[in-house]
Amino acid sequence: MIFITIDRSKSISLTQQIYDQVRNGILEKQLKEGEKLPSSRELAGSIGVSRNIVLEAYERLIAEGYLEVRPNSGTFVAQGTSLSFIERTKRIDAPRKMTENQTYIDFKAGNPAIDYFPRKKWAQLTKEICLHSTEAVFGYGDASGMKELKDALVVYLKRVRGVQCRAEQIFITSGATQGLKLITEMLGKDNKAIAVEDPVTDEMRNIFTFANADIIPVPVDENGIDPNGLPKQAPSFVFVIPSHQFPLGGILSIQRRLQLIEYAQKMNCYIVEDDYDSEFTYEGAPVPSIQGIAPNHVIYVGTFSKILSPGLRIGYVILPEELVDSFEKIKWFSDRHTSSLEQLVLAHFIREGYLDRHVRKMKKIYKEKRERLVAAIQQNFHNATIIGKSAGMHLVVEIPGIDFHSALIHKMEQFGVKVYPIEQYSLEKGKHKERIVMGYGGLSLEEMEKGVHLLRRMLEENGKAFFNGKTI
Ligand SMILES: Cc1ncc(COP(=O)(O)O)c(C=O)c1O
């Protein structure tokens, strides 16, 4: 038995506090397998919270497999929870150590909350698949990937993103990174020009540059790429992130989507749609993919790096039929195929509804993180504007009067906080000097709040040097 305590002065939600204590109790073996937990009513009464709060914490623990409900008996610690392979990842509450002599809270975008990876379910499925699959699974497979995963994706992507495709058009890749690298190689043979959103994530743009492409920047505003800025000469493809542009966070309007498709038809080029974190939309319904409107003109790229874990290295590319044969060769010569076992585990994870459950859970977590970060920014910087839609794992802040140039960013690191200026992602310099990206996916609530506080203190202390004399 463990004693659960609640601290209302903490910035952690009451549900999270109960969840953490029960989960840690199980992992640290203070709560034994098969041990009965107090009923939600009893626990709520003894710690002085509403029953719904306890129920929510229990539901999360049940969904993750730590607890199980036995009809007419109660809630128990589930079997198998004390196996040695479940190691607890420590939540890092102190600033992260980045180099030998430097510590800072890192607002790097695109880092998901990996401490929530569904280890137990994944381990269970891996064991089952490893023991019960046919021998063929352990030999070479198809370059395009495992049929089970492609079939699961056809259904899942149609339902959540409106994607229209047959399993034969899908290639499982080692993340979106490999997908984009191979697309660039395939389409770059005849035409090296690629129209790219500006600003855009340097990680993706560097893939194109590395492949010797000619980058043609196309301006982006708060509503995504501006089709009026597309080049007059046909590129091999236009690279867009329409569901939550990185970094500016805009969602491409339907009018612009149609203009983009018209452009691709007229120029006889492709649209490469990177849909990397579209599951996480916190207001309104997610806008369906462009691929669903124009499947013959769009190459759709997705990844499990954000919704599950970047360590899995599983992404996918969905191609118009005429590109399937070329892509098959290029993928085979690159790495033959992506790990079959891992693909089968993922296929089961999707088919049996665990992915939907995980996404629902993570959406709540990221939404709370975002709200807390927005609140901290607004409390500390009264004239700050938050830019971009309420989605994903990052937001953009504009603080009028502050030029976030590299010397300031460097000084902030020494002060204990790292943020990312939009200028770093821009090809045309000088348009976004007062804007920074702040990623919140992988940070705890405490880290975020501390980070914003440090940012303010640093700017106050160095106000004269960096600040144009306005009040924040
Ligand atoms: C725009 C964008 N798409 C996709 C990804 C994911 O890449 P991968 O699937 O290779 O991990 C990232 C990673 O940060 C990204 O910034």
The ligand as an SDF file (V2000), in Angstrom:
LIG
                    3D

 16 16  0  0  0  0  0  0  0  0999 V2000
    8.6110   19.2660  -40.6130 C   0  0  0  0  0  0  0  0  0  0  0  0
    9.0260   17.9460  -40.0750 C   0  0  0  0  0  0  0  0  0  0  0  0
    8.5290   16.8330  -40.6200 N   0  0  0  0  0  0  0  0  0  0  0  0
    8.8600   15.6130  -40.1630 C   0  0  0  0  0  0  0  0  0  0  0  0
    9.7210   15.4610  -39.1130 C   0  0  0  0  0  0  0  0  0  0  0  0
   10.0230   14.0780  -38.6100 C   0  0  0  0  0  0  0  0  0  0  0  0
   11.1080   13.4780  -39.1710 O   0  0  0  0  0  0  0  0  0  0  0  0
   11.3680   11.9300  -38.8750 P   0  0  0  0  0  0  0  0  0  0  0  0
   10.1130   11.1940  -39.2090 O   0  0  0  0  0  0  0  0  0  0  0  0
   12.4900   11.5510  -39.7840 O   0  0  0  0  0  0  0  0  0  0  0  0
   11.7280   11.7820  -37.4510 O   0  0  0  0  0  0  0  0  0  0  0  0
   10.3030   16.5650  -38.5180 C   0  0  0  0  0  0  0  0  0  0  0  0
   11.2680   16.3910  -37.4260 C   0  0  0  0  0  0  0  0  0  0  0  0
   11.5880   17.2320  -36.6410 O   0  0  0  0  0  0  0  0  0  0  0  0
    9.9280   17.8580  -38.9990 C   0  0  0  0  0  0  0  0  0  0  0  0
   10.4130   18.9610  -38.4400 O   0  0  0  0  0  0  0  0  0  0  0  0
  1  2  1  0
  2  3  1  0
  2 15  2  0
  3  4  2  0
  4  5  1  0
  5  6  1  0
  5 12  2  0
  6  7  1  0
  7  8  1  0
  8  9  2  0
  8 10  1  0
  8 11  1  0
 12 13  1  0
 12 15  1  0
 13 14  2  0
 15 16  1  0
M  END
$$$$
